[in-house]
Amino acid sequence: MKLFEDNIYGRTPVAAEQAPMRVESVEGRTPALDGLAYREQVDLIFGPTPKPGSHAAWRIRVLLYLPARANGPVPVVFGLNGGGNQSIVDDPGIAPTNIWVTEDDQAPHPETPGADTRGSQSAQWQVKSVLSRGYGLATAYYQDLEPDAKDQRANSVRALFDTPGTAPAANEWGAIAAWAWGYRKAVSYLRTNPGVEATHVAVTGHSRLGKAADWAAATTPEISALLSTESGKGGQSVQRRELGETVKHLAQQFPHWMCPAYATWVGRDQQIPADGNLLLSLVAPRPLYAASAQDDRWADPKGEFLSLRSAASVYALLGTSALAPDTPMSAVDQPIGVDTNTAYHIRSGKHDVTAYDWQHYLDFLDTRWGVPAKR
């Protein structure tokens, strides 16, 4: 854990980990999606209680759908989204919040999303399919936590916990750690919601948000399972293979993602002291599904598989079912390990999240937790 904190993601301040959180209802349980679900919306609020002359508290808007046919609490999957809450499904009841946009060479700035963004990412979220399987789905907009651009510290939740007059440390937490902190706080809230099974809250993420979900699961025992889609280098893949994205590319194109010390490993990929297999090992013994895409060479699909297979040795050490150490990489569109706590697939297609991914993620949770409708 310390190797990751000091070399990759940075160390989240104690003040941030212990930050008190208030929950403010935006919308109570409301029928939605033609009777398929109930929708709830809340703001998670951090910082001082608002009063005259005080600074505004930090807010994260969480959207939660629960299946209407459920007779009690249900398992829930939470993930940060990239387009605003209104983008995950075409539902006019989702209250829009500002999204951060960058035009030409201008600095990022917040704008109210247009009506055309409603449901614009529905293919990546498969909300109705998830609900029909008996699972709840929750999300929040990742740039509510920090705009995804360099030099945006002042607009980041990290600024809430800055110590005035001090320079950033080499292991100062970066944006991925801030997004992972958002995962932790959202899961903490969901575990208190009476419609959610507190012991069955999974997290999911894709690409850069897959890295955030990986780190959140590694550092948060209360997260019950990890469904990681193509988080690639700096996430679930093996950086030391030197195939696909390099430390140099990550450090130079996305300098805000990692801690400052990460840049010291530019050109030394094979020497980096913390890698994807160790990251996934930190999730053990909880259920873990890692997914790749055949055409996503930048993420190095085989490196993602090798990380999972390596991590499986820790699962075995802890007495939990896992892939055997000599398991060959699966064929395309042929999931493996779904009857163990370490599952994997490489699907046909590009860097994306698809209905195929969601289908097999939910099949996996069914085998690990039991089919929601039958419990």
N, C-alpha and C positions, 0 to 999 in steps of 0.2 A: 504494500500500500504506500509506504513511504517513497519507494522508487518512482511510483507513478506521480505522487505529489511533488517530488523534487525535480522531475525530469520531463513530465508530459503535461499533465493537466493543471498542476499547481495545488496549493493547499487552501481549502475553503476556510475562511476565518472562523474562529470559535463563535464570534458574535453573530455570524450569519447562521451557523448551525443551531444556535440557541435562540434565534430571533423569535419573539412571540408573534403569533399569527391570529388575526381576527378574520372571521368569515361573515361576509355581508351578502344576504340573499338579493339577487337581481330578479330572479323569477323562481317561484316555488314550483312544485311538481305540476306539470301541465301536459295534457294529452297532446301528442305530436305524431307526425308522419302517418297520417290517416289511421290512427288508432294502434299502430304498431308499438309505440313507445310512450314513455313519459319523459319530458325534458325538464332539466333543472339548470339554472345558471347562477353562479356565485362569484363574488370577488374575494380573492385571498389578499389580505391587506397586511403590510409589514411597515414598521416604523411607528412614529409617535401618533397618539390619538389626535386627529385633526382638531385644532383650536385656533382662535384668531392669532395671526402672526406666525404660526408654525409652518414648517415645510410640509408639502403634501406627502402623504404616505404612498408607498409603492403598491400597485394593484396588479394582480394577475387574474384574468377572467377565465374561469373553468366552466366548460359546457359538459353536461352529463346526460346521456340517454340510458334509460333502463327499460327492459322489455316489459310491455304492458301486461303480458300474460303471466308474469312471475307471481308466485304466491308468497314470496319472501325475499330476503337479500340474495343477490346474484353475484357471481364473479364478474370482474370488470377489467378491461384492458385500457390503460391510459397511455397516450402519446402526445408529444408536442407536434403541432402542425406548422406548415410553412406559409400558409396563405391567409391566416385569420380563421376564427372559428366558423364563420359563415361559409368557408370554402369546402368543408368536409361533406356537406349534404345540402341539397336544395330545400331549405326549410325557412320560410319567411319569419318564423318566430325567433330565430337566432339574433340576438341583439348585436349589431355591428360595433366593432371597436376599431380604432385607428390601426393601420398597418404601415410599416416603414417601407418607403420606396426610394430608389436612387435613379435619377434621370441624368443622362450624359455624365459629366464629371462633377456634378453637384454632390454635396454631402447628403447622406440619407435624411429624410424628413418624414414625419407621420402624415398620413392622409386617410380620410374616411373611404373605405372600400366601396366600389361601385356595385350596382345591383348585378352586373354580369359576373361578379366573382362568387355569387352564391352557388354552391355545389361544383365549383370549378375543379376541385380536387377529389370529387366523389369516387372516381375510379380507384384512387389510392387508399381510400378509407373504407369502402364497402360497409357503410353504416347499417343499412337494412339487413344485409346478410349476417352481420355480427349479431344484431338484435334477434333475428329469426332463429339463431342457434342457441338463444337463451343467455347470451352474455350482454353485459352493459358495456358502453364505450364512453370514454371521457377524453377531453382534449383541452389544450390551451395553446395560444399563439406564442411561438418561441421568442419572437422579438419583443414581446411584452417584458421579457427578462433582460435582453440586451440586443440592440440592433446588430445585424450580422454584417459589420463593416469595421475596418480598422479605425482607431482613434475615436471610439464611441464610448469610452469609459464614463464620461459624464452623463450619458443617457442609459447607463447600465445599472441594474440592481446592485452591482458590485460597489458603486459609489456610495450606497447607503451605509456600507460598513468600512469605508476608508478611514484611515487614521490620518488626520490633517498633518501636513508638514513632513511626511515620510515618503521616501522614494520607493517605487515598487521593488519588492524582493525578487530574487531569481526564481523562487517558487510561488510567486504571486499567481492567484487563480486566474485562469483565462475564461473566455466566453463559454467554452464547452463545459467547464466546471460550473459556471453560472446557470447554464441551461440544465445541467444535471441537478443542481440545487433546486431548480423549479420542479423537476420530476419528484424529488424527495418531498417537497412541501405539498405538492398536489396529492401525492399518495397518502401523506399524513392526513390531509383533509378527507380523502375518499374513505379511509378506514374508519372515520367517525360517522359517515353518512349511513342512516339506517337501511337504505336500499342496497347497500354494498356489503358483500361478504368480506370482512376485514382481513381474513387469512388467505383470500384469493384475489389479489390485485396484481396483475401483470403489467409490465411496461413494454412499449415497442417504439422503435424509431428507425428511420431510414437515412443512410448516408451520414452527413454531419450530425443529424439528430440520432442516428444509430450510435455514434460515438458517445453522445450525451446519455443515451439510455444505457449503454454498456457501463459507463462510469457510475451512473446512478445506481444500477443494480449491484455493481461491485462494492459500493460504499453503503448500501442501505439494506440491511437484513429484512426489513419489513416488506420489501418488494418481493412478491411471491414467485415470480417467473420473469424471464427475459426473452423477448421475441425480437431478434436483432437482424435487420435487413441491410446487407451490403454496407456495413459501416467501414469496411476497407482499412487502409493504412491509418494509423493513429487510433484505430478501433479494434475490430475483431480479427484483422488479418496480421500476417507475420511481416513486420517491417524489415527484418534482417534478410529476407529473401532477395531484397533489392529488385523486385519485379513490380511494375505498376508505379503508383505514386510514391515519391521520395520524401524524405524529411525536408529536403531543400524546397520542394514545391509547396509543401504544407506550410513551412515556416515563412516563406516569402509571399505566397499568395494569400494566406490567411493568418497573419501574424497575431491576430487577436484571439485565436482559438485556444492556443496552448500557453503555458507559462513561459516567461522570458528564457529560462534555462533550456527550453526545447531547441532553440536555435543553435545551441552549442553542439548539437549532434548532426548538423548539416554536413554532408559528405562522409558521415560515419554511421550510416544506417546499420551496418553489421555489428556495431558496438553499442547500440542503444540498450540501456540496462533494464528496460521494462517493455514488454511486447504483448502482442495480441493474445498469445496463449496464456500468459500470466493474468491478463485482464479477465478473460473468460473463466480462468481458474478461481478467481475471487468470487464468482457467482455460486460456486459449489456450496452445498449440494442441491440447490434449488433448480427447478426445471429451466432448461436453456435450449432455445432453438435458434440456430444461426443459418441464415439463408444467403445464397449467392445468385448471380445471374450470369449466364453463359457469355454474353457479350460485354460484360463489365470487366474488361481486362485491367482497367486502372485500379480496381480494388483488389485484384489478384485473387480470383475465386479459390484456387487451390490453397493459397495462403490462409484464407478464411477457414477452409476445411481443416487444414493442419492444426490451426489454433484450437479448434473445437476438439479434435482427436487428442491433442496434447492435454487439454484441460480435463478430458474424460478420465485421465489417470488420477486426478485429484478427487473426482467423484467416486471412483473405485476405492481410493484410499479411505474415503469417508463412509464407505459401505453403501453407496447409492448406485443404482443401475446406470450404466453408461456404455458408449461405444467401446468395443474391444480395441486394444492398442494396435492391432494389425488390420483394422478395418480399412479397406480400400475406399478411395473417393467414389461417391455414388455416380451413376449415370445421370445424364440430364433428365429432369422431370421424374426422378425416382427418389423420393424421400427415404432417408434411413434413420434409424434410432428413435422412431416415434414411440416405441414401446419402452424406451429408457428415458432418463432425465437429460440426455444430450442428443438432440435431433438435428438433422441437417438436410438441406436440399440445394441443388443448383438447378434453376429452371431456365428454360429457353427464354431469350429476350434480353432486354437492355437493363440498365441501371434504373430501377423503378420499384414501386410496390404494386402488386397486382392481386386480382381475385384469387389466383392460384396460391400466392403466399398466404393470404388470409385463410383460405380453406384449410391448408395444412397446419397453420398455427392453431386454429381452433380444434382440428382433429387431435393435435398434440395435447392441448389443454384438456380435452375430453378424456384422453387416456391417463393423464396425470391427476386430474382433479375429479373426474366423473362427469358424465353428461349433465348439464345443469337441469334439464327438464326431468331427469330421473333421480335426482338427489333429494 
